[in-house]
Amino acid sequence: MNCDKPLTIRLPESELEILKAYCRQESRTQTEVIREHIRNLKKKIKTHIDD
């Protein structure tokens, strides 16, 4: 069973182009990059959220 939840975001064209360029450079998907950055945010939360 897939427990992933969809997320829709709006970005200015300039930020979307940055994301696309980074993904091409690293040969990664936008989903992979965004998930990694969200996981890194967990380290910055004072009260950690359980996995």
C-alpha positions as CSV (number, residue, x, y, z in Angstrom):
1,M,0.0,0.0,0.0
2,N,1.3,3.4,-1.0
3,C,1.1,5.9,1.9
4,D,2.7,8.8,0.1
5,K,0.5,11.9,-0.1
6,P,0.4,14.2,-3.1
7,L,1.5,17.8,-2.6
8,T,0.9,20.7,-5.0
9,I,3.0,23.9,-4.7
10,R,3.1,27.1,-6.7
11,L,6.5,28.5,-7.5
12,P,7.6,31.6,-9.4
13,E,9.0,30.6,-12.8
14,S,12.5,31.7,-11.7
15,E,12.5,29.3,-8.7
16,L,11.1,26.4,-10.9
17,E,13.9,26.9,-13.3
18,I,16.5,26.7,-10.5
19,L,14.9,23.5,-9.3
20,K,14.9,22.0,-12.8
21,A,18.5,23.0,-13.5
22,Y,19.6,21.5,-10.2
23,C,17.8,18.3,-10.9
24,R,19.3,18.0,-14.4
25,Q,22.8,18.7,-13.0
26,E,22.4,16.0,-10.3
27,S,20.4,13.6,-12.4
28,R,17.7,13.5,-9.8
29,T,13.9,14.0,-9.9
30,Q,12.2,17.1,-8.4
31,T,10.5,14.8,-5.9
32,E,13.8,13.4,-4.7
33,V,15.3,16.8,-4.2
34,I,12.3,18.3,-2.5
35,R,12.0,15.2,-0.2
36,E,15.7,15.5,0.8
37,H,15.2,19.2,1.7
38,I,12.1,18.4,3.7
39,R,14.0,15.7,5.6
40,N,16.8,18.2,6.3
41,L,14.2,20.6,7.8
42,K,13.5,18.0,10.5
43,K,17.0,18.6,11.9
44,K,16.1,22.3,12.4
45,I,12.9,21.7,14.3
46,K,13.4,22.1,18.0
47,T,10.8,19.4,18.9
48,H,11.5,16.6,16.5
49,I,8.6,14.9,14.7
50,D,8.6,11.1,14.9
51,D,9.0,9.2,11.6
